Amino acid sequence: MKNNLKALRSKFDFTQQDIADYIGISKTTYQYKEAGEKQFKVNEAKKISELFNMTIDDIFFGEQVIFK
């Protein structure tokens, strides 16, 4: 999951701060969650899926996203 989020952020030129602001949490909290040290709440995961126009399953439970 953390690799998917990092790959998506990179592809769309979002910083951790950008996504943290979008879902309404601090950058530090986002960093813990992206690293897998804490879990995203359902509403946070939903906002992230809407931001990237992907399903929650694809982002958080799918195979690693690879962009060329």
C-alpha positions as CSV (number, residue, x, y, z in Angstrom):
1,M,0.0,0.0,0.0
2,K,2.7,2.5,0.9
3,N,4.3,1.9,-2.5
4,N,1.0,2.6,-4.2
5,L,0.5,5.9,-2.4
6,K,4.0,7.0,-3.0
7,A,3.8,6.1,-6.7
8,L,0.5,7.9,-7.1
9,R,1.7,11.0,-5.3
10,S,4.8,11.0,-7.5
11,K,2.8,10.5,-10.7
12,F,0.4,13.4,-9.9
13,D,3.1,15.6,-8.3
14,F,1.5,15.7,-4.9
15,T,3.5,16.1,-1.7
16,Q,2.7,14.4,1.5
17,Q,1.5,17.8,2.8
18,D,-0.8,18.2,-0.2
19,I,-2.6,14.9,0.5
20,A,-2.6,15.5,4.3
21,D,-4.3,18.9,3.7
22,Y,-6.8,17.3,1.3
23,I,-7.9,14.7,3.8
24,G,-7.7,16.9,6.8
25,I,-4.8,15.5,8.8
26,S,-1.3,16.7,9.7
27,K,1.6,15.9,7.5
28,T,3.2,13.9,10.4
29,T,0.1,11.7,10.8
30,Y,0.0,11.2,7.0
31,Q,3.6,10.1,7.0
32,Y,2.9,7.5,9.6
33,K,-0.1,6.3,7.7
34,E,1.6,6.2,4.3
35,A,4.5,4.2,5.9
36,G,2.0,1.7,7.3
37,E,2.7,2.6,10.9
38,K,-0.9,3.7,11.4
39,Q,-4.1,2.9,9.4
40,F,-6.2,5.3,7.4
41,K,-9.7,5.9,8.6
42,V,-12.4,4.9,6.1
43,N,-13.3,8.6,5.4
44,E,-9.6,9.3,4.7
45,A,-9.2,6.4,2.4
46,K,-12.4,7.4,0.5
47,K,-11.1,10.9,0.0
48,I,-7.8,9.5,-1.3
49,S,-9.6,7.2,-3.7
50,E,-11.7,10.1,-5.0
51,L,-8.5,12.3,-5.4
52,F,-6.9,9.6,-7.6
53,N,-10.1,8.4,-9.2
54,M,-9.4,4.8,-8.1
55,T,-11.1,2.4,-5.9
56,I,-10.0,2.0,-2.2
57,D,-9.2,-1.6,-3.0
58,D,-6.9,-0.7,-5.9
59,I,-5.0,1.8,-3.8
60,F,-4.8,0.0,-0.5
61,F,-5.1,-3.7,-1.2
62,G,-4.2,-4.1,-4.9
63,E,-1.0,-5.0,-6.5
64,Q,1.7,-2.4,-6.7
65,V,0.9,0.4,-9.1
66,I,3.6,0.9,-11.8
67,F,3.7,3.9,-14.0
68,K,5.8,4.2,-17.1
